[in-house]
Amino acid sequence: MVWDRLVRTTHWLNASLFLLGYFVFEEGEDWHRWAGYALVASTFLRIVWGFTSTGPARFSHFFPRSKTLQAHLSDLKLRPFSRGGLHYTFDHNPLAALMCFFLWFALLSTALSGWLLTLDYFWGSEVMEVTHEWAANVTLFAAGCHVLAVGVMSYWYNKNLLKAMLWSRSGSQSSATENGIQEE
């Protein structure tokens, strides 16, 4: 699995901005708001790239279809704990693709609810504050599941998936090989 520079940059930027907004920046403060605005810009950039890129980042390349999802789930049932036994693809597996789309939705929901709190209509609205908090908590939970899944799938695939998201230099297979990841 090899990701281009824009995918890796938006991935780590979104992760950093969300974690800073959640754990470091005080709610309602300027830094918290600006982290949210930057997160929205980064997420929209990634979404646009998903429609316009030509490599593995293109949505049509990894959009989960029911047939591939069923095949992947069957593969998981047949080999639940066998290391290196799962069919490895050079991009997202169908469950990972679903998680990508869910995380983008959760990030944008968190940002939208936070932005709505800045408007006069929702200023001080307890319902909107709870919505924003709930969206942020769901996003954090999904991000935790994502990190756990990367670890589990790295073990099952016998591939270092984190390394691909950190150090890939291009979308080529030669770059993947340099990073210890090979297509099967």
C-alpha positions as CSV (number, residue, x, y, z in Angstrom):
1,M,0.0,0.0,0.0
2,V,1.6,3.2,-1.1
3,W,0.1,6.7,-0.8
4,D,1.1,9.9,-2.5
5,R,2.4,12.9,-0.7
6,L,-1.0,14.7,-0.6
7,V,-2.8,11.7,0.9
8,R,-0.1,11.3,3.6
9,T,0.0,15.0,4.3
10,T,-3.8,15.4,4.7
11,H,-3.9,12.1,6.7
12,W,-1.4,13.3,9.3
13,L,-2.6,16.9,9.2
14,N,-6.1,15.8,10.0
15,A,-5.0,13.4,12.7
16,S,-2.8,16.2,14.3
17,L,-5.4,18.9,14.1
18,F,-8.1,16.7,15.5
19,L,-6.0,15.5,18.4
20,L,-4.8,19.1,19.2
21,G,-8.4,20.3,19.1
22,Y,-9.6,17.5,21.2
23,F,-6.9,17.3,23.9
24,V,-4.9,20.5,23.8
25,F,-6.8,23.6,22.6
26,E,-9.6,24.9,24.9
27,E,-13.1,24.7,23.5
28,G,-14.2,28.0,22.0
29,E,-10.7,29.5,21.9
30,D,-9.2,30.8,18.7
31,W,-6.7,28.0,18.4
32,H,-9.5,25.4,18.7
33,R,-11.5,27.1,16.0
34,W,-8.6,27.6,13.6
35,A,-7.7,24.0,14.0
36,G,-11.2,23.1,13.0
37,Y,-11.1,25.4,10.0
38,A,-7.8,23.9,8.9
39,L,-9.1,20.4,9.4
40,V,-12.1,21.2,7.1
41,A,-9.8,22.6,4.4
42,S,-7.5,19.6,4.6
43,T,-10.5,17.1,4.5
44,F,-12.0,18.9,1.5
45,L,-8.7,18.9,-0.3
46,R,-8.4,15.1,0.3
47,I,-12.0,14.6,-1.0
48,V,-11.3,16.7,-4.1
49,W,-8.1,14.6,-4.6
50,G,-10.2,11.5,-4.3
51,F,-12.2,12.5,-7.4
52,T,-9.3,13.9,-9.4
53,S,-6.2,11.8,-8.7
54,T,-5.2,8.9,-10.9
55,G,-3.6,6.5,-8.4
56,P,-4.8,4.5,-5.4
57,A,-6.1,7.7,-3.8
58,R,-8.9,7.9,-6.3
59,F,-12.3,7.0,-4.8
60,S,-13.3,4.8,-7.8
61,H,-10.1,2.8,-7.2
62,F,-11.0,1.8,-3.6
63,F,-14.8,2.5,-3.1
64,P,-16.2,-0.5,-1.3
65,R,-18.6,-2.5,-3.4
66,S,-20.8,-5.2,-1.8
67,K,-19.1,-8.0,-3.8
68,T,-15.6,-7.0,-2.6
69,L,-16.9,-6.4,0.9
70,Q,-18.5,-9.8,1.1
71,A,-15.3,-11.5,-0.3
72,H,-13.2,-9.6,2.3
73,L,-15.5,-10.6,5.2
74,S,-15.4,-14.3,4.0
75,D,-11.6,-14.1,3.8
76,L,-11.6,-12.8,7.4
77,K,-13.8,-15.7,8.6
78,L,-11.7,-18.3,6.9
79,R,-8.4,-17.1,8.3
80,P,-9.2,-15.1,11.4
81,F,-5.8,-15.2,13.1
82,S,-3.4,-16.6,10.5
83,R,-0.5,-14.3,9.9
84,G,0.1,-13.6,6.3
85,G,-2.9,-15.6,5.2
86,L,-5.2,-12.8,4.1
87,H,-5.5,-11.7,0.5
88,Y,-3.4,-8.5,0.3
89,T,-4.3,-5.6,-2.0
90,F,-2.1,-2.7,-2.8
91,D,-4.7,-0.2,-1.6
92,H,-7.5,-0.2,1.1
93,N,-9.4,-3.3,1.8
94,P,-13.2,-2.8,1.7
95,L,-13.5,-2.3,5.5
96,A,-10.7,0.2,5.6
97,A,-12.4,2.1,2.7
98,L,-15.6,2.3,4.7
99,M,-13.6,3.6,7.7
100,C,-12.0,6.3,5.5
101,F,-15.4,7.5,4.4
102,F,-16.8,7.3,8.0
103,L,-13.9,9.2,9.4
104,W,-14.2,12.0,6.8
105,F,-17.9,12.2,7.7
106,A,-17.2,12.3,11.4
107,L,-14.5,14.9,11.1
108,L,-16.7,17.2,9.0
109,S,-19.7,16.6,11.4
110,T,-17.5,17.6,14.3
111,A,-16.3,20.7,12.5
112,L,-19.8,21.7,11.3
113,S,-21.3,21.4,14.7
114,G,-18.4,23.4,16.1
115,W,-18.8,26.1,13.5
116,L,-22.6,26.2,14.2
117,L,-21.8,27.0,17.8
118,T,-20.2,30.3,16.6
119,L,-23.4,31.5,15.0
120,D,-25.8,33.7,17.0
121,Y,-28.6,31.2,16.5
122,F,-26.7,28.3,18.2
123,W,-24.6,30.4,20.6
124,G,-24.9,28.8,24.0
125,S,-27.2,26.0,22.7
126,E,-26.8,23.0,25.0
127,V,-28.1,20.7,22.3
128,M,-25.5,21.9,19.8
129,E,-22.7,21.7,22.4
130,V,-23.7,18.1,23.1
131,T,-23.9,17.4,19.4
132,H,-20.4,18.8,18.9
133,E,-19.0,16.8,21.9
134,W,-20.8,13.6,20.7
135,A,-19.4,14.0,17.2
136,A,-15.9,14.6,18.5
137,N,-16.1,11.5,20.8
138,V,-17.4,9.3,17.9
139,T,-14.5,10.6,15.8
140,L,-12.0,9.8,18.5
141,F,-13.5,6.3,18.9
142,A,-13.4,5.7,15.1
143,A,-9.8,7.0,15.0
144,G,-8.9,4.6,17.7
145,C,-10.5,1.7,15.8
146,H,-8.6,2.8,12.7
147,V,-5.3,2.7,14.6
148,L,-6.1,-0.7,16.1
149,A,-7.1,-2.0,12.7
150,V,-3.8,-0.8,11.1
151,G,-2.0,-2.8,13.8
152,V,-4.1,-5.9,13.3
153,M,-4.1,-5.8,9.5
154,S,-0.3,-5.2,9.5
155,Y,0.1,-8.4,11.5
156,W,-2.4,-10.4,9.4
157,Y,-1.0,-9.2,6.1
158,N,2.6,-9.4,7.4
159,K,3.1,-5.9,6.0
160,N,4.1,-2.7,7.7
161,L,1.1,-0.5,6.8
162,L,2.1,2.3,9.0
163,K,5.4,2.6,7.3
164,A,3.7,3.1,3.9
165,M,1.7,6.0,5.4
166,L,4.8,7.6,6.9
167,W,7.6,7.2,4.3
168,S,6.3,6.5,0.8
169,R,8.0,8.6,-1.7
170,S,5.6,8.0,-4.6
171,G,2.7,5.9,-5.7
172,S,4.9,3.4,-7.5
173,Q,5.4,-0.2,-6.6
174,S,9.2,0.4,-6.5
175,S,8.7,2.8,-3.7
176,A,6.5,0.3,-1.9
177,T,9.3,-2.3,-2.2
178,E,11.8,0.2,-0.8
179,N,9.5,0.5,2.2
180,G,9.2,-3.2,2.7
181,I,5.7,-3.5,1.2
182,Q,5.2,-5.7,-1.8
183,E,2.1,-6.4,-3.8
184,E,1.0,-10.0,-3.9
